[in-house]
Amino acid sequence: MKRTAPVAKNDFVDVVFEDLTHDGAGVAKVDGYPIFVPNVLPGEKAKIKVIKASKGYGFGRLEEIYTESPYRVDLSETDPSLYGGCQIQHMSYEGQLKFKEKQVREVLKRIGKLEDVMVHPIIGMDEPTHYRNKAQVPVGEEEGVLIAGFFKPRTHEIVDAKESIIQDPVINETVQTVKEICSELGIPAYNEESHKGVLRHIMARFGKVSGEVMVVIITRTPELPFKERIIEEITARVPNVKSIIQNINTKKTNVIFGEETRTLWGSEVIYDSIGNIKFAISARSFYQVNPEQTKVLYEKALEYAGLTGEENVIDAYCGIGTISLFLAQKAKKVFGVEIVPQAIEDARRNAELNNIQNVEFAVGEAEVVIPDWYKEGNATDVLVVDPPRKGCDEALLQTIIDMKPKKVVYVSCNPATLARDLRVLEDGGYNTVEVQPVDMFPQTMHVEAVARIELR
Ligand code: SAH
Protein backbone atom coordinates (compact mmCIF):
# COMPACT_ATOMS: atom_id res chain seq x y z
CA MET A 1 0.00 0.00 0.00
CA LYS A 2 1.39 3.37 -0.95
CA ARG A 3 1.66 5.63 2.01
CA THR A 4 0.86 9.29 1.69
CA ALA A 5 1.92 12.04 4.05
CA PRO A 6 -0.84 13.17 6.44
CA VAL A 7 0.60 16.72 6.26
CA ALA A 8 1.58 18.98 3.38
CA LYS A 9 4.26 21.61 2.92
CA ASN A 10 3.47 24.91 4.71
CA ASP A 11 0.90 23.27 7.01
CA PHE A 12 0.90 24.31 10.65
CA VAL A 13 0.47 21.40 13.05
CA ASP A 14 0.53 20.88 16.79
CA VAL A 15 2.78 18.03 17.88
CA VAL A 16 4.47 16.46 20.90
CA PHE A 17 8.13 15.46 20.50
CA GLU A 18 8.91 11.88 21.51
CA ASP A 19 12.58 11.47 20.83
CA LEU A 20 15.73 12.88 19.22
CA THR A 21 17.54 11.64 16.11
CA HIS A 22 21.30 10.99 15.87
CA ASP A 23 21.91 14.60 14.94
CA GLY A 24 19.74 15.94 17.74
CA ALA A 25 16.59 16.85 15.80
CA GLY A 26 13.28 16.26 17.57
CA VAL A 27 10.96 13.51 16.29
CA ALA A 28 7.19 13.97 16.42
CA LYS A 29 4.61 11.69 14.86
CA VAL A 30 1.40 12.65 13.09
CA ASP A 31 -0.69 9.47 12.62
CA GLY A 32 2.53 7.49 12.79
CA TYR A 33 4.25 9.72 10.20
CA PRO A 34 7.57 11.08 11.57
CA ILE A 35 8.47 14.75 11.28
CA PHE A 36 11.95 16.00 12.20
CA VAL A 37 12.35 19.43 13.77
CA PRO A 38 15.57 21.06 15.06
CA ASN A 39 15.92 22.92 18.38
CA VAL A 40 13.28 21.05 20.32
CA LEU A 41 13.40 18.55 23.17
CA PRO A 42 11.56 15.34 24.01
CA GLY A 43 8.29 15.99 25.83
CA GLU A 44 7.82 19.45 24.36
CA LYS A 45 4.45 20.35 22.89
CA ALA A 46 4.71 22.83 20.04
CA LYS A 47 3.31 24.34 16.89
CA ILE A 48 5.48 23.58 13.85
CA LYS A 49 5.44 24.55 10.21
CA VAL A 50 5.99 21.74 7.71
CA ILE A 51 8.93 22.60 5.45
CA LYS A 52 9.06 19.39 3.48
CA ALA A 53 6.76 16.35 3.32
CA SER A 54 8.18 13.28 1.58
CA LYS A 55 6.37 9.97 1.38
CA GLY A 56 7.85 8.39 4.49
CA TYR A 57 8.83 11.37 6.63
CA GLY A 58 8.84 15.16 6.81
CA PHE A 59 10.83 18.12 8.10
CA GLY A 60 9.48 21.03 10.08
CA ARG A 61 10.42 24.30 11.74
CA LEU A 62 9.56 25.28 15.28
CA GLU A 63 6.95 28.05 15.41
CA GLU A 64 5.87 28.18 19.02
CA ILE A 65 6.46 26.04 22.11
CA TYR A 66 3.30 25.43 24.18
CA THR A 67 4.92 23.30 26.87
CA GLU A 68 8.65 23.59 27.47
CA SER A 69 10.84 20.71 28.62
CA PRO A 70 12.10 21.23 32.19
CA TYR A 71 15.55 20.60 30.72
CA ARG A 72 15.44 23.41 28.16
CA VAL A 73 18.25 25.97 28.45
CA ASP A 74 17.61 29.39 26.98
CA LEU A 75 20.47 30.15 24.57
CA SER A 76 18.79 33.06 22.80
CA GLU A 77 21.26 35.51 24.35
CA THR A 78 24.41 33.49 23.61
CA ASP A 79 26.59 33.46 20.53
CA PRO A 80 25.71 30.45 18.31
CA SER A 81 29.32 30.22 17.11
CA LEU A 82 30.20 28.74 20.51
CA TYR A 83 28.36 25.54 19.69
CA GLY A 84 30.15 24.05 16.70
CA GLY A 85 29.99 20.26 16.82
CA CYS A 86 27.26 20.33 19.49
CA GLN A 87 23.73 19.03 18.96
CA ILE A 88 21.99 19.21 22.32
CA GLN A 89 23.45 22.32 23.92
CA HIS A 90 19.88 23.57 24.42
CA MET A 91 19.33 20.74 26.93
CA SER A 92 20.62 21.06 30.51
CA TYR A 93 23.40 18.64 31.39
CA GLU A 94 21.10 16.84 33.81
CA GLY A 95 18.63 16.38 30.96
CA GLN A 96 21.36 15.16 28.61
CA LEU A 97 22.51 12.51 31.09
CA LYS A 98 18.96 11.31 31.75
CA PHE A 99 18.28 11.15 28.03
CA LYS A 100 21.44 9.16 27.27
CA GLU A 101 20.93 6.73 30.13
CA LYS A 102 17.34 6.12 29.12
CA GLN A 103 18.42 5.59 25.53
CA VAL A 104 20.83 2.82 26.61
CA ARG A 105 18.15 1.14 28.75
CA GLU A 106 15.47 1.30 26.08
CA VAL A 107 17.65 0.10 23.23
CA LEU A 108 18.90 -2.87 25.28
CA LYS A 109 15.27 -3.84 25.86
CA ARG A 110 13.92 -3.11 22.40
CA ILE A 111 16.77 -4.36 20.21
CA GLY A 112 18.59 -6.69 22.58
CA LYS A 113 15.47 -8.12 24.26
CA LEU A 114 17.44 -7.81 27.49
CA GLU A 115 14.54 -7.24 29.82
CA ASP A 116 16.21 -6.91 33.18
CA VAL A 117 19.87 -6.31 32.56
CA MET A 118 21.47 -4.07 35.15
CA VAL A 119 22.20 -0.64 33.66
CA HIS A 120 24.04 1.63 36.07
CA PRO A 121 23.44 5.37 36.26
CA ILE A 122 25.50 7.08 33.57
CA ILE A 123 28.84 8.56 34.66
CA GLY A 124 28.87 12.18 33.52
CA MET A 125 31.47 14.92 33.85
CA ASP A 126 31.54 17.36 36.76
CA GLU A 127 32.24 20.12 34.27
CA PRO A 128 30.71 19.14 30.92
CA THR A 129 32.46 21.79 28.83
CA HIS A 130 35.95 22.44 27.40
CA TYR A 131 36.79 18.75 27.42
CA ARG A 132 38.12 18.18 23.89
CA ASN A 133 41.87 17.92 23.38
CA LYS A 134 41.71 18.28 19.61
CA ALA A 135 40.15 20.55 17.00
CA GLN A 136 40.35 20.53 13.23
CA VAL A 137 38.73 23.61 11.81
CA PRO A 138 38.10 24.61 8.19
CA VAL A 139 39.54 27.96 7.10
CA GLY A 140 37.86 30.48 4.82
CA GLU A 141 38.10 34.13 3.98
CA GLU A 142 35.80 37.06 4.61
CA GLU A 143 36.72 40.48 3.23
CA GLY A 144 40.40 39.59 3.04
CA VAL A 145 40.58 38.26 6.59
CA LEU A 146 40.86 34.58 7.50
CA ILE A 147 37.96 32.99 9.31
CA ALA A 148 37.96 29.53 10.90
CA GLY A 149 35.41 27.50 12.77
CA PHE A 150 32.87 25.00 11.54
CA PHE A 151 30.47 24.43 8.69
CA LYS A 152 26.97 25.66 9.30
CA PRO A 153 24.86 22.46 9.45
CA ARG A 154 23.97 21.16 5.97
CA THR A 155 25.93 23.92 4.20
CA HIS A 156 29.47 24.70 3.10
CA GLU A 157 29.40 28.06 4.80
CA ILE A 158 32.09 28.50 7.44
CA VAL A 159 31.02 30.04 10.74
CA ASP A 160 33.90 32.02 12.26
CA ALA A 161 34.21 30.67 15.80
CA LYS A 162 36.48 32.42 18.27
CA GLU A 163 35.73 29.83 20.87
CA SER A 164 33.97 26.53 21.32
CA ILE A 165 32.34 25.43 24.54
CA ILE A 166 33.53 21.85 24.06
CA GLN A 167 37.17 22.58 23.20
CA ASP A 168 39.84 23.01 25.82
CA PRO A 169 40.74 26.73 26.17
CA VAL A 170 44.29 25.87 25.07
CA ILE A 171 42.87 24.48 21.82
CA ASN A 172 40.63 27.52 21.32
CA GLU A 173 43.56 29.90 21.83
CA THR A 174 45.95 27.90 19.67
CA VAL A 175 43.54 27.84 16.73
CA GLN A 176 42.87 31.58 17.07
CA THR A 177 46.57 32.44 17.24
CA VAL A 178 47.47 30.33 14.21
CA LYS A 179 44.57 31.84 12.27
CA GLU A 180 45.72 35.36 13.18
CA ILE A 181 49.32 34.64 12.22
CA CYS A 182 48.33 33.27 8.82
CA SER A 183 45.91 36.17 8.29
CA GLU A 184 48.58 38.76 9.17
CA LEU A 185 50.95 37.17 6.67
CA GLY A 186 48.26 37.13 3.99
CA ILE A 187 48.16 33.35 3.48
CA PRO A 188 45.19 32.76 1.18
CA ALA A 189 42.46 30.41 2.41
CA TYR A 190 41.56 27.41 0.32
CA ASN A 191 38.48 27.90 -1.82
CA GLU A 192 36.44 24.75 -2.23
CA GLU A 193 34.71 25.81 -5.41
CA SER A 194 37.68 27.05 -7.41
CA HIS A 195 40.08 24.56 -5.76
CA LYS A 196 42.55 27.45 -5.36
CA GLY A 197 44.20 29.02 -2.35
CA VAL A 198 46.46 27.45 0.26
CA LEU A 199 45.21 27.02 3.81
CA ARG A 200 42.52 24.34 4.14
CA HIS A 201 42.36 23.44 7.83
CA ILE A 202 44.08 24.24 11.10
CA MET A 203 44.37 21.40 13.56
CA ALA A 204 45.48 21.68 17.17
CA ARG A 205 46.11 18.84 19.63
CA PHE A 206 46.90 19.14 23.26
CA GLY A 207 48.15 16.70 25.87
CA LYS A 208 46.08 17.60 28.91
CA VAL A 209 48.46 15.88 31.28
CA SER A 210 51.74 16.80 29.56
CA GLY A 211 50.66 20.31 28.49
CA GLU A 212 52.28 19.75 25.08
CA VAL A 213 50.72 21.38 22.02
CA MET A 214 50.85 20.31 18.36
CA VAL A 215 49.85 22.54 15.45
CA VAL A 216 49.02 21.00 12.08
CA ILE A 217 48.60 23.23 9.05
CA ILE A 218 46.77 21.53 6.22
CA THR A 219 47.48 23.05 2.83
CA ARG A 220 46.46 22.43 -0.75
CA THR A 221 49.92 23.27 -2.04
CA PRO A 222 53.19 21.58 -1.09
CA GLU A 223 54.75 24.99 -0.56
CA LEU A 224 53.64 27.06 2.39
CA PRO A 225 54.28 30.79 1.81
CA PHE A 226 56.23 32.54 4.62
CA LYS A 227 56.95 29.17 6.18
CA GLU A 228 59.85 30.47 8.29
CA ARG A 229 57.83 33.44 9.53
CA ILE A 230 54.90 31.20 10.42
CA ILE A 231 57.15 28.92 12.46
CA GLU A 232 58.79 31.91 14.18
CA GLU A 233 55.42 33.42 15.10
CA ILE A 234 53.86 30.16 16.27
CA THR A 235 56.82 29.28 18.47
CA ALA A 236 56.76 32.81 19.93
CA ARG A 237 53.01 33.06 20.45
CA VAL A 238 51.69 29.55 21.19
CA PRO A 239 52.71 28.52 24.71
CA ASN A 240 54.11 24.99 25.09
CA VAL A 241 54.11 24.25 21.38
CA LYS A 242 56.30 21.18 20.80
CA SER A 243 55.46 20.24 17.24
CA ILE A 244 54.52 22.10 14.05
CA ILE A 245 53.39 19.90 11.19
CA GLN A 246 52.27 20.51 7.64
CA ASN A 247 49.93 18.10 5.91
CA ILE A 248 49.38 18.44 2.18
CA ASN A 249 46.02 17.65 0.65
CA THR A 250 46.07 18.46 -3.08
CA LYS A 251 42.74 16.77 -3.81
CA LYS A 252 39.34 18.27 -4.41
CA THR A 253 37.63 16.52 -1.52
CA ASN A 254 36.06 17.19 1.85
CA VAL A 255 38.37 14.64 3.48
CA ILE A 256 40.58 16.75 5.72
CA PHE A 257 43.99 15.10 5.47
CA GLY A 258 46.14 14.37 2.46
CA GLU A 259 48.78 11.69 2.23
CA GLU A 260 51.92 13.71 2.83
CA THR A 261 52.85 14.90 6.32
CA ARG A 262 55.99 16.94 7.04
CA THR A 263 57.44 18.06 10.33
CA LEU A 264 58.14 21.80 9.96
CA TRP A 265 59.51 22.35 13.43
CA GLY A 266 60.09 20.43 16.66
CA SER A 267 59.02 16.88 17.31
CA GLU A 268 56.97 14.63 15.04
CA VAL A 269 54.81 13.68 18.04
CA ILE A 270 53.54 15.08 21.30
CA TYR A 271 53.16 12.98 24.42
CA ASP A 272 50.27 12.53 26.79
CA SER A 273 49.22 10.08 29.49
CA ILE A 274 46.03 8.35 30.49
CA GLY A 275 46.46 7.02 34.02
CA ASN A 276 50.01 5.73 34.22
CA ILE A 277 50.37 4.94 30.51
CA LYS A 278 52.19 7.35 28.24
CA PHE A 279 51.25 7.80 24.59
CA ALA A 280 53.06 9.29 21.61
CA ILE A 281 50.53 11.06 19.41
CA SER A 282 51.35 11.96 15.84
CA ALA A 283 49.33 14.28 13.60
CA ARG A 284 47.40 11.38 12.12
CA SER A 285 47.05 9.07 15.14
CA PHE A 286 43.66 8.32 16.58
CA TYR A 287 43.60 9.39 20.22
CA GLN A 288 40.52 9.70 22.40
CA VAL A 289 39.32 13.32 22.49
CA ASN A 290 38.07 13.36 26.07
CA PRO A 291 40.97 12.04 28.15
CA GLU A 292 39.26 12.53 31.51
CA GLN A 293 36.28 10.33 30.63
CA THR A 294 38.46 7.92 28.66
CA LYS A 295 40.21 7.09 31.90
CA VAL A 296 36.84 6.42 33.56
CA LEU A 297 35.78 4.19 30.67
CA TYR A 298 39.02 2.20 30.54
CA GLU A 299 39.07 1.70 34.29
CA LYS A 300 35.58 0.27 34.03
CA ALA A 301 36.68 -2.01 31.19
CA LEU A 302 39.63 -3.15 33.30
CA GLU A 303 37.37 -3.77 36.30
CA TYR A 304 34.96 -5.80 34.15
CA ALA A 305 37.85 -7.85 32.75
CA GLY A 306 38.59 -8.95 36.33
CA LEU A 307 42.24 -9.78 35.66
CA THR A 308 44.48 -11.56 38.16
CA GLY A 309 47.72 -11.69 36.17
CA GLU A 310 47.12 -15.21 34.83
CA GLU A 311 44.97 -14.41 31.81
CA ASN A 312 45.49 -14.35 28.09
CA VAL A 313 43.50 -11.43 26.76
CA ILE A 314 42.48 -10.37 23.26
CA ASP A 315 41.82 -6.70 22.56
CA ALA A 316 39.94 -6.57 19.26
CA TYR A 317 39.70 -3.19 17.46
CA CYS A 318 42.66 -1.99 19.54
CA GLY A 319 43.55 1.24 17.67
CA ILE A 320 46.87 2.59 18.99
CA GLY A 321 46.75 0.05 21.83
CA THR A 322 45.22 2.28 24.49
CA ILE A 323 43.06 -0.42 26.11
CA SER A 324 45.64 -3.16 25.41
CA LEU A 325 48.32 -1.35 27.39
CA PHE A 326 45.92 -0.71 30.25
CA LEU A 327 45.02 -4.41 30.35
CA ALA A 328 48.62 -5.59 29.98
CA GLN A 329 49.49 -4.24 33.42
CA LYS A 330 47.15 -6.83 34.97
CA ALA A 331 47.21 -9.70 32.45
CA LYS A 332 49.63 -12.45 31.55
CA LYS A 333 49.56 -11.53 27.89
CA VAL A 334 47.50 -9.25 25.65
CA PHE A 335 46.98 -9.66 21.90
CA GLY A 336 45.73 -6.55 20.11
CA VAL A 337 44.16 -6.59 16.64
CA GLU A 338 43.47 -3.56 14.49
CA ILE A 339 42.81 -2.97 10.80
CA VAL A 340 44.86 0.24 10.30
CA PRO A 341 48.60 -0.55 9.92
CA GLN A 342 49.69 2.92 11.07
CA ALA A 343 47.72 2.51 14.30
CA ILE A 344 49.51 -0.79 14.98
CA GLU A 345 52.88 0.94 14.44
CA ASP A 346 51.79 3.49 17.04
CA ALA A 347 50.59 0.71 19.35
CA ARG A 348 53.98 -1.03 19.19
CA ARG A 349 55.79 2.23 19.78
CA ASN A 350 53.55 2.96 22.77
CA ALA A 351 54.24 -0.47 24.25
CA GLU A 352 57.96 0.24 23.95
CA LEU A 353 57.59 3.73 25.39
CA ASN A 354 56.03 2.23 28.51
CA ASN A 355 58.36 -0.74 28.56
CA ILE A 356 55.42 -3.14 28.40
CA GLN A 357 56.54 -6.48 27.01
CA ASN A 358 53.56 -8.77 27.43
CA VAL A 359 51.64 -7.40 24.44
CA GLU A 360 51.62 -8.39 20.81
CA PHE A 361 49.86 -6.53 18.03
CA ALA A 362 48.56 -7.78 14.70
CA VAL A 363 47.27 -5.88 11.68
CA GLY A 364 44.08 -7.22 10.14
CA GLU A 365 40.35 -7.57 10.44
CA ALA A 366 39.33 -8.83 13.86
CA GLU A 367 36.82 -11.17 12.20
CA VAL A 368 39.64 -12.81 10.20
CA VAL A 369 42.61 -12.69 12.56
CA ILE A 370 40.83 -13.98 15.67
CA PRO A 371 39.17 -16.98 13.93
CA ASP A 372 42.63 -17.86 12.56
CA TRP A 373 44.11 -17.75 16.05
CA TYR A 374 41.33 -19.96 17.27
CA LYS A 375 41.87 -22.48 14.45
CA GLU A 376 45.55 -22.61 15.40
CA GLY A 377 44.44 -23.81 18.81
CA ASN A 378 44.91 -20.62 20.81
CA ALA A 379 42.64 -20.04 23.77
CA THR A 380 41.72 -16.79 25.45
CA ASP A 381 40.39 -16.08 28.92
CA VAL A 382 39.08 -12.59 28.35
CA LEU A 383 38.12 -10.88 25.13
CA VAL A 384 37.67 -7.12 24.89
CA VAL A 385 36.01 -5.49 21.89
CA ASP A 386 35.78 -1.76 21.10
CA PRO A 387 34.30 -1.70 17.60
CA PRO A 388 33.31 1.29 15.46
CA ARG A 389 29.64 2.36 15.27
CA LYS A 390 28.57 -0.56 13.12
CA GLY A 391 29.44 -3.00 15.90
CA CYS A 392 31.10 -6.42 15.70
CA ASP A 393 31.16 -8.53 12.59
CA GLU A 394 29.00 -11.68 12.80
CA ALA A 395 32.00 -13.91 12.14
CA LEU A 396 33.75 -12.43 15.18
CA LEU A 397 30.70 -12.97 17.40
CA GLN A 398 30.48 -16.58 16.22
CA THR A 399 34.18 -17.08 16.98
CA ILE A 400 33.66 -15.70 20.49
CA ILE A 401 30.83 -18.18 21.00
CA ASP A 402 33.02 -21.06 19.74
CA MET A 403 36.14 -19.94 21.61
CA LYS A 404 34.25 -19.54 24.88
CA PRO A 405 36.34 -16.98 26.76
CA LYS A 406 35.02 -16.80 30.33
CA LYS A 407 34.59 -13.05 30.07
CA VAL A 408 33.83 -10.60 27.32
CA VAL A 409 34.05 -6.84 27.81
CA TYR A 410 32.25 -4.81 25.18
CA VAL A 411 33.12 -1.12 24.86
CA SER A 412 30.58 0.52 22.59
CA CYS A 413 30.02 3.90 20.98
CA ASN A 414 26.60 2.87 19.65
CA PRO A 415 23.98 1.37 21.99
CA ALA A 416 21.93 -0.01 19.07
CA THR A 417 24.70 -2.27 17.74
CA LEU A 418 25.75 -3.11 21.31
CA ALA A 419 22.21 -4.37 21.96
CA ARG A 420 22.13 -6.34 18.71
CA ASP A 421 25.50 -8.01 19.45
CA LEU A 422 24.63 -8.75 23.09
CA ARG A 423 21.56 -10.64 21.85
CA VAL A 424 23.80 -12.84 19.65
CA LEU A 425 26.14 -13.53 22.58
CA GLU A 426 23.19 -14.25 24.91
CA ASP A 427 21.81 -16.79 22.43
CA GLY A 428 25.30 -18.27 22.19
CA GLY A 429 25.62 -19.00 25.91
CA TYR A 430 26.62 -15.67 27.45
CA ASN A 431 24.98 -13.58 30.10
CA THR A 432 25.09 -9.77 30.17
CA VAL A 433 25.83 -9.04 33.81
CA GLU A 434 25.88 -5.24 33.81
CA VAL A 435 26.21 -2.20 31.58
CA GLN A 436 27.84 1.10 32.48
CA PRO A 437 27.08 4.14 30.28
CA VAL A 438 29.77 6.83 30.32
CA ASP A 439 29.31 10.31 28.89
CA MET A 440 32.39 10.89 26.76
CA PHE A 441 30.89 13.66 24.63
CA PRO A 442 28.75 16.15 26.57
CA GLN A 443 26.60 18.52 24.44
CA THR A 444 26.48 15.93 21.66
CA MET A 445 24.23 12.96 20.96
CA HIS A 446 27.02 10.40 21.34
CA VAL A 447 26.69 7.76 24.06
CA GLU A 448 29.40 5.36 25.15
CA ALA A 449 28.81 2.25 27.26
CA VAL A 450 30.78 -0.71 28.55
CA ALA A 451 29.21 -4.12 29.17
CA ARG A 452 30.34 -7.04 31.33
CA ILE A 453 29.47 -10.35 29.72
CA GLU A 454 30.15 -13.78 31.22
CA LEU A 455 29.94 -17.34 30.01
CA ARG A 456 26.91 -19.02 31.57
N1 SAH B 1 40.25 0.73 21.34
C1 SAH B 1 40.79 1.89 20.68
C2 SAH B 1 40.14 2.24 19.36
C3 SAH B 1 38.66 2.06 19.22
S1 SAH B 1 37.98 2.76 17.74
C4 SAH B 1 40.77 3.08 21.62
O1 SAH B 1 40.06 3.07 22.61
O2 SAH B 1 41.50 4.03 21.38
C5 SAH B 1 37.67 1.34 16.74
C6 SAH B 1 38.90 0.85 16.00
O3 SAH B 1 38.53 -0.29 15.23
C7 SAH B 1 39.51 1.82 15.02
O4 SAH B 1 40.86 1.98 15.33
C8 SAH B 1 39.33 1.15 13.64
O5 SAH B 1 40.39 1.40 12.77
C9 SAH B 1 39.27 -0.30 14.01
N2 SAH B 1 38.58 -1.22 13.10
C10 SAH B 1 37.51 -0.98 12.32
N3 SAH B 1 37.09 -2.10 11.71
C11 SAH B 1 37.91 -3.10 12.12
C12 SAH B 1 37.97 -4.51 11.84
N4 SAH B 1 37.08 -5.10 11.04
N5 SAH B 1 38.92 -5.22 12.46
C13 SAH B 1 39.81 -4.63 13.32
N6 SAH B 1 39.80 -3.32 13.60
C14 SAH B 1 38.86 -2.55 13.01
Boltz pocket constraint, residues with backbone or C-beta under 6 A from the ligand:
constraints:
  - pocket:
      binder: B
      contacts: [[A, 286], [A, 287], [A, 288], [A, 316], [A, 317], [A, 318], [A, 319], [A, 320], [A, 321], [A, 322], [A, 323], [A, 337], [A, 338], [A, 339], [A, 340], [A, 343], [A, 364], [A, 365], [A, 366], [A, 367], [A, 386], [A, 387], [A, 388], [A, 393]]
      max_distance: 6.0
